[in-house]
Amino acid sequence: MRSLLSYSRPLNGALEKIAINPILKESLGNFTRDMDRRNIAGGLDLQEPLPTVEADATLLGQVVNGLLANALEAMVEGGKVTL
């Protein structure tokens, strides 16, 4: 229950203007070994340049990492994930 409550609390993140593409590239790179082991191809289809957004880069990276982890778990027979 405590972990569920921690998700509902507002975070005091450090908001700054950031570019999203570098975060997406880093997140995909974090999963390269796991993707290779699971026979999952990774790809990037990024638009350049995107406008910056005001966000906490660390928290945004955690969100993308969580989405990628969920995607890989769902791909039990391999496949391709594209950001």
C-alpha positions as a Markdown table, in Angstrom:
| # | Residue | x | y | z |
|---|---|---|---|---|
| 1 | Met | 0.0 | 0.0 | 0.0 |
| 2 | Arg | 2.8 | 2.4 | 0.8 |
| 3 | Ser | 4.3 | 2.1 | -2.8 |
| 4 | Leu | 0.8 | 2.8 | -4.2 |
| 5 | Leu | 0.5 | 5.9 | -2.2 |
| 6 | Ser | 4.0 | 7.1 | -3.3 |
| 7 | Tyr | 2.7 | 7.2 | -6.9 |
| 8 | Ser | -0.2 | 9.4 | -6.0 |
| 9 | Arg | 1.9 | 12.0 | -4.2 |
| 10 | Pro | 3.1 | 15.0 | -6.2 |
| 11 | Leu | 6.8 | 15.0 | -6.8 |
| 12 | Asn | 9.0 | 18.0 | -6.3 |
| 13 | Gly | 11.0 | 17.3 | -9.5 |
| 14 | Ala | 13.5 | 19.7 | -11.0 |
| 15 | Leu | 11.6 | 21.2 | -13.9 |
| 16 | Glu | 13.8 | 22.5 | -16.7 |
| 17 | Lys | 13.6 | 22.8 | -20.5 |
| 18 | Ile | 14.8 | 19.6 | -22.0 |
| 19 | Ala | 15.0 | 17.8 | -25.3 |
| 20 | Ile | 13.1 | 14.5 | -25.4 |
| 21 | Asn | 15.1 | 12.7 | -28.1 |
| 22 | Pro | 18.3 | 12.2 | -26.0 |
| 23 | Ile | 16.2 | 10.7 | -23.2 |
| 24 | Leu | 14.5 | 8.3 | -25.7 |
| 25 | Lys | 17.9 | 7.3 | -27.1 |
| 26 | Glu | 19.4 | 6.7 | -23.7 |
| 27 | Ser | 16.4 | 4.7 | -22.5 |
| 28 | Leu | 16.5 | 2.4 | -25.6 |
| 29 | Gly | 20.3 | 2.0 | -25.1 |
| 30 | Asn | 19.6 | 0.9 | -21.5 |
| 31 | Phe | 17.7 | -2.1 | -22.8 |
| 32 | Thr | 20.0 | -3.2 | -25.7 |
| 33 | Arg | 21.4 | -6.3 | -23.9 |
| 34 | Asp | 18.0 | -7.5 | -22.7 |
| 35 | Met | 16.5 | -6.9 | -26.2 |
| 36 | Asp | 19.2 | -8.9 | -27.8 |
| 37 | Arg | 18.7 | -11.8 | -25.4 |
| 38 | Arg | 14.9 | -11.8 | -26.1 |
| 39 | Asn | 15.2 | -11.5 | -29.9 |
| 40 | Ile | 13.6 | -8.0 | -29.9 |
| 41 | Ala | 14.8 | -5.4 | -32.4 |
| 42 | Gly | 14.9 | -1.8 | -31.2 |
| 43 | Gly | 14.5 | 1.2 | -33.4 |
| 44 | Leu | 14.2 | 5.0 | -33.3 |
| 45 | Asp | 11.9 | 7.1 | -35.5 |
| 46 | Leu | 12.6 | 10.5 | -34.0 |
| 47 | Gln | 11.6 | 13.8 | -35.5 |
| 48 | Glu | 14.4 | 16.4 | -35.5 |
| 49 | Pro | 14.3 | 19.0 | -34.1 |
| 50 | Leu | 11.5 | 18.7 | -31.6 |
| 51 | Pro | 10.7 | 21.7 | -29.4 |
| 52 | Thr | 12.0 | 21.5 | -25.8 |
| 53 | Val | 9.5 | 20.6 | -23.0 |
| 54 | Glu | 9.5 | 21.7 | -19.4 |
| 55 | Ala | 10.0 | 18.5 | -17.4 |
| 56 | Asp | 12.2 | 16.6 | -14.9 |
| 57 | Ala | 14.6 | 14.7 | -17.1 |
| 58 | Thr | 15.2 | 12.0 | -14.5 |
| 59 | Leu | 11.5 | 11.3 | -14.0 |
| 60 | Leu | 10.8 | 11.4 | -17.7 |
| 61 | Gly | 13.6 | 8.8 | -18.3 |
| 62 | Gln | 12.1 | 6.6 | -15.6 |
| 63 | Val | 8.7 | 6.8 | -17.3 |
| 64 | Val | 10.2 | 5.8 | -20.7 |
| 65 | Asn | 12.2 | 3.0 | -19.0 |
| 66 | Gly | 9.1 | 1.7 | -17.4 |
| 67 | Leu | 7.2 | 1.7 | -20.7 |
| 68 | Leu | 10.0 | -0.1 | -22.4 |
| 69 | Ala | 10.3 | -2.7 | -19.7 |
| 70 | Asn | 6.5 | -3.4 | -20.0 |
| 71 | Ala | 6.8 | -3.6 | -23.8 |
| 72 | Leu | 9.6 | -6.1 | -23.6 |
| 73 | Glu | 7.8 | -8.3 | -21.0 |
| 74 | Ala | 4.8 | -8.4 | -23.4 |
| 75 | Met | 6.9 | -9.6 | -26.4 |
| 76 | Val | 7.4 | -13.2 | -25.3 |
| 77 | Glu | 8.1 | -14.3 | -28.9 |
| 78 | Gly | 10.4 | -11.5 | -29.9 |
| 79 | Gly | 9.5 | -8.6 | -32.1 |
| 80 | Lys | 10.3 | -4.9 | -32.6 |
| 81 | Val | 9.9 | -1.9 | -30.4 |
| 82 | Thr | 10.2 | 1.6 | -32.0 |
| 83 | Leu | 10.4 | 4.9 | -30.2 |
